[in-house]
Amino acid sequence: MKSQITIKDIAKALNISASTVSRALQDHPDISKNTKEAVNKYAKEHHYKPNAIALSLKMKRTNIIGVIMPEMVHHFFSSVLAGIEDTCNMRGYSVIVCQTAENYDKEVKCVNTLQSARVSGILASLSKGTSDYSHYKELVDDGTPLVFFDRICPELKTDRVVTDDYTGAYKAVQHLINTGSKRIVFLCAPTTLEISKNRISGYMDALRAHNITPDENFIIECDTRERAIEMVPGIIDDLQPDAFFAINDKTASGVLYAVKRKGLNVPTDIQVCGFGDGTVAAVSDPSLTTVEQNGYAMGVEACKMLLNRIEDGNDMKEVSHSVIRTNLIKRESTR
């Protein structure tokens, strides 16, 4: 592979100093028009590219932002990333993406990696395994612009963008009740996550609003397709539910599979509702009623927040909170 030419190479070829080349490339007024033209012509012909690391050391920041998310295979997070990348492209920034795989130790390494890369700011969504936030507190203390999206850290004073999880869950459970269900199991994520707490609150308030007393036995931690397939048969035997509300669509798809394997019909015997409205929801059999989460809009909003914070100065006296609205998408898995 042919190596990239440097400022020193251009200086040697044109018999001028490296500092003159650098100033010519920056259109400095002290450099003559002829010299600027010669330098830029040679740089273009030889495909000169500025050294991003050297520039970042000089400017004390890069035009790169870091993104920390649990996983990109999840439709919601891939949609968020699309919104982030489109917004960055329009404003001249690049993106480095790190996946935590829902692991706290990997999350800490992601933060350290992005700090070492001298990113201008970080967008982050917590992993399920995170309960110690000291690595993010260090970012805040160091003055690194930080915006949380979806899975936030309420203990830190930062900008954040969240889904209206409470209202989304409330409307989903209300729909299940209005279509005849009363024994509704909620398959939730770990309650260390704010999204899980808020959706549990929406679930319970919807039950109370319809004179159904919430039963904590009906709130069960189960947030993957694999666990749903394993756990749902026993839940059906023990609790005899007439509906499942799942924390995400993948879990809901596991419910559909398990219910049908038990010889029961969806939605006649048991209704199923998910959260997210990804590809899984549309292609499931039957198609899945779910809460549309608008990941792309979240990515755009979170990225705008971060870039504005970077460009306007990281004054943390005032922080911004934004809530992305949800919609209930009714399909064949409910009556």
Disulfide bonds with the S-S distance in Angstrom:
none
